[in-house]
């Protein structure tokens, strides 16, 4: 009786399993074909070799003097910039930079906005 119950349970379990045919598994085509607008421009820029089209990478500070300020590229007239003044600092000092006006951070480093062509 136990073996009969086991066989019935096995047969019922086999009937409920469904198999997907391989012909229904299709790969999605290239994402660039589906993208539009700004996303498409970003993907095309990355494909052309520009790994950071929006200039979101972290810049290392240079000398940062008033004569040679750190240059920050921007396609707009102003940009929000964060400065980590000391190496072991746990917060970021934020400031707005405006086109044509160099600005001094609280730590003494100077920053200047440089015009960059948009994507």
N, C-alpha and C positions, 0 to 999 in steps of 0.2 A: 504494500500500500504506500509506503514511504517513497519507493522508487517511482511509482505512478504519479504521485503528487509532484515530485521533482521534475519529471518529464513534462507534465502539464505546465508547470511554472516556466520551464525553459522554452517551451513552444510559444507561450503567450508573450514572453519577453522578446523572442525573435520576431514575432509579427509586428510589434510596435516600433521596431527600429527601422528607420527609413534611410536610404542611401541617396546621396546627391550625385547626379551624373557629372562627369568631368566636363562635359560640353557646356554646362551652365556656369562654370567658373571662368569668368573673363577678367582680365586685368583692366584697371582704369587707364585711360589714355593719358597722355602727357598733361600735367597740371597747368601748363602755360595755355593750353587750348581752352581751359575752363575759367581761367582767371580773367578779370576785367579791371579797368581803372588803375588805381594806385598799386594794387597787388600785382597786376600784370607788369607794370613798370619796374617794380621791385624785383620780380623774377627775371625779367629781361636784363636788368643791370647785374644781377648775380651771375647770370649765364655769360655776360660779357666780361666777367672777371672782377667786378666791383663787389667785394664781399660785404661791404658796409655802406650801402647807398644812402642811408639817412644820417651818416656821421654820428652814430651813437656810441662809438668806441671811446675808451678812456684815453685821454691825452696825458702824456707825461709833461710836467711843467719844465720849462726851459729856464733861462736866466730870470725872466719876469721883471726886468727893470723898466723904468718909465721910457727909456730910449728903445728897448727891445722887449715889448710886451709879448706874452704868450698869445699866439694868434689862434682864434677859434672860428672855423668856417661856419657860415650860415647863409641860407637862401632868403632869410627874412630880415627885417630891420632890427629885430631884437631877439635875444635868446637867453634862456635860463641856464646858468652855469653853476656847477657845484665844485667847491675847492676843499680838498682835505688838507688842511693847513699843516698838520704834523703827522708823522708816519703812524703813530699809535693812537691817533684821535678816533673817537667812536662815533662822531657825527660829521655831517657834511655842511659846510658853510655855503648857502645858496645866495646867488645875486643875479640881477638882470643886467645883461650887456646890451648896449644900444649901438647902432651903426655909427662909426666915426668918432666915438668917445671912448678912449681907454679908461678902464676902471681898476681901482686898487682894492684888493681883498684885505681883510683884517690882518692877515699874516704878512702883508707887504708885497705880495706878488701882483704884477699888473697883467691885465687881460685886455685884448682888443678883438672886436668882431671883424672878420674878413669876409668879403662877399664871395659867395660860391654859387655856381649855376644850379638851379633846381633840377630834379630828376625829370 
